[in-house]
Amino acid sequence: MQNHALTGGFANPPADAANAFRGIMEAMARPGTIRRIAGATPPAPLSAAAGTVLLTLCDSDTPVHLAGGADCDDMRSWLAFHTGAPLCGPQHCQFAVGTWEALLPLSDYPIGTPDYPDRSATLIVEVPALEANGATLRGPGIKDEARLSLPETAAFQHNAARFPLGLDFVFTCGDRVAALPRSSQVRESRDAAAQKELR
């Protein structure tokens, strides 16, 4: 195992993992809210936030799918050393990580069953920017509405229509994280809708 696989983990695992877990859960409970999380320094191309999510939520019982550029030797070794999480294809994963384009198509991932809706995947989506603007979010955990710069809207609308089945999403950029659970309703931003009407 190369030396870089041994580095980049939590300096103080109990405290770092607890702080990161709190930030991730707050993001899930309040969709569209952007939090800062830190503690991990994964190999390129993953962000600190994505690496921190993986170290916090994954262990030897959580199969992970590395998509696109995230599926590299450095990441495989790093994830194996720090979490022991087994790697798998999208059809059998509990977590997947990569860019939006690399993670598509969403139909490859488990969405749970009527008896076990929790047997679904959470996708950790690396995005170039994470801002409180763009698509409009409504639903549990949101007072009135929230805004979040999503990579698109149609896929998330289709996902929400499957509730209680469906995928959950965690968006990461640098040291920032936001979440979009399957229970959230997504609408296009007013600006995007107005532009479509003008075409």
C-alpha positions in Angstrom: 0.0 0.0 0.0 1.4 3.4 -1.0 2.2 6.0 1.7 -0.5 8.5 0.6 -3.2 5.9 1.4 -2.2 6.1 5.0 -2.6 9.9 5.3 -5.5 12.3 5.0 -7.7 10.7 7.6 -9.2 12.2 10.8 -6.5 13.5 13.1 -8.9 12.9 16.1 -11.3 10.3 14.8 -13.9 10.3 17.5 -14.2 14.1 17.7 -13.8 14.7 13.9 -16.3 12.1 13.0 -18.8 13.3 15.6 -18.5 16.9 14.3 -18.8 15.9 10.7 -21.8 13.6 11.4 -23.6 16.5 13.1 -23.0 18.7 10.1 -24.2 16.0 7.6 -27.3 15.3 9.7 -28.1 19.0 10.0 -27.8 19.3 6.2 -30.1 16.3 5.7 -32.6 17.6 8.2 -32.7 21.1 6.6 -32.5 20.5 2.8 -30.8 23.3 0.9 -28.8 24.5 4.0 -25.1 24.7 3.3 -22.7 23.5 6.0 -19.0 23.4 6.4 -17.4 20.1 7.3 -13.8 19.1 7.6 -11.3 16.6 8.9 -10.4 14.5 5.9 -8.0 15.1 3.0 -8.7 12.6 0.4 -6.7 12.0 -2.8 -7.5 14.0 -5.9 -10.0 14.5 -7.4 -12.2 14.3 -4.3 -13.0 17.4 -2.2 -12.3 17.6 1.5 -16.1 17.5 2.1 -16.7 14.4 0.0 -13.8 12.6 1.8 -15.2 13.7 5.2 -18.6 12.3 4.3 -17.1 9.0 3.2 -15.0 8.6 6.4 -18.0 9.6 8.6 -20.7 7.4 7.0 -18.9 4.4 5.5 -17.4 1.3 7.1 -16.8 -2.3 6.3 -20.6 -2.9 6.0 -21.4 -0.1 3.5 -20.6 -0.9 -0.1 -19.3 2.1 -2.0 -19.3 2.9 -5.8 -16.6 5.2 -7.0 -17.7 6.8 -10.3 -15.7 8.4 -13.0 -12.5 10.1 -11.9 -13.1 9.1 -8.3 -12.5 5.5 -9.4 -8.7 5.6 -9.2 -6.0 3.6 -7.4 -5.3 6.4 -4.9 -8.9 6.6 -3.9 -9.4 2.9 -3.7 -6.4 2.5 -1.4 -7.4 5.5 0.7 -11.0 4.4 1.2 -9.9 0.8 1.9 -7.4 1.8 4.6 -9.5 4.4 6.4 -13.0 2.8 6.2 -12.7 -0.8 5.0 -15.7 -0.2 2.8 -16.0 -2.7 0.0 -16.2 -1.4 -3.6 -19.0 -2.4 -5.9 -21.0 -1.4 -8.9 -23.8 1.1 -8.8 -26.5 -1.6 -8.6 -25.4 -2.8 -5.2 -24.0 0.2 -3.5 -25.1 2.0 -0.4 -23.1 5.1 -1.2 -21.7 6.4 -4.5 -19.4 9.4 -5.1 -18.4 11.3 -8.2 -19.4 14.2 -10.4 -23.0 14.5 -11.6 -22.1 13.3 -15.1 -20.1 10.4 -13.8 -22.9 9.2 -11.5 -25.5 9.0 -14.3 -27.8 7.2 -15.1 -29.6 7.4 -11.8 -31.6 4.3 -12.8 -28.5 2.2 -12.0 -28.9 2.7 -8.3 -31.1 0.9 -5.7 -34.1 3.0 -4.6 -35.3 0.6 -1.9 -38.5 -1.5 -1.9 -42.0 -0.9 -0.5 -41.1 -3.1 2.5 -37.6 -1.7 2.9 -37.4 1.9 1.5 -34.2 2.4 3.5 -32.4 -0.1 1.2 -31.5 2.6 -1.2 -28.4 4.5 -2.2 -27.1 7.9 -1.2 -25.2 9.7 -3.9 -22.4 12.1 -2.9 -22.3 14.5 -5.8 -19.2 16.6 -6.4 -20.2 19.9 -7.8 -18.1 22.9 -9.1 -20.1 25.4 -7.0 -22.5 25.1 -4.1 -24.7 28.2 -3.5 -28.0 29.1 -2.0 -29.5 30.0 -5.3 -31.1 28.3 -8.3 -33.7 25.6 -7.9 -36.5 26.1 -5.3 -36.9 23.4 -2.6 -40.0 22.7 -0.5 -40.9 19.9 1.9 -40.0 18.5 5.3 -37.3 20.5 7.2 -37.8 23.6 5.0 -39.6 26.7 6.3 -41.5 28.1 3.3 -38.8 27.4 0.7 -35.0 27.1 0.2 -32.8 27.6 -2.9 -29.9 25.4 -4.0 -27.7 25.3 -7.1 -28.5 21.9 -8.4 -27.0 20.4 -11.5 -30.5 20.0 -13.0 -34.1 19.8 -11.8 -35.9 17.1 -13.8 -34.0 14.2 -12.3 -34.8 15.3 -8.7 -38.4 15.9 -9.5 -38.7 12.3 -10.9 -36.9 11.0 -7.8 -39.2 12.9 -5.4 -42.3 11.4 -7.2 -41.1 7.9 -6.1 -41.3 8.8 -2.4 -41.0 6.9 0.0 -38.7 5.1 -2.5 -35.9 7.0 -4.2 -32.3 8.2 -3.8 -30.9 10.7 -1.3 -28.3 13.2 -2.4 -25.4 14.9 -0.7 -23.7 17.7 -2.6 -20.1 18.6 -1.9 -17.7 21.4 -3.0 -14.5 22.2 -1.2 -15.3 22.0 2.5 -19.0 22.6 2.0 -21.9 20.2 2.0 -25.7 20.4 1.3 -28.3 17.7 1.1 -31.4 16.8 -0.9 -33.4 13.9 0.6 -36.0 12.1 -1.5 -38.8 13.9 0.4 -37.9 17.3 -1.0 -39.9 18.8 -3.8 -37.8 20.6 -6.5 -38.9 23.3 -8.9 -36.9 25.2 -11.4 -35.7 28.7 -10.4 -37.9 31.5 -11.5 -35.2 32.8 -13.8 -34.8 29.5 -15.6 -38.5 29.1 -16.0 -38.7 32.7 -17.4 -35.9 32.0 -19.9 -37.7 28.9 -21.1 -40.9 30.9 -21.7 -38.9 33.4 -23.8 -37.5 30.8 -26.1 
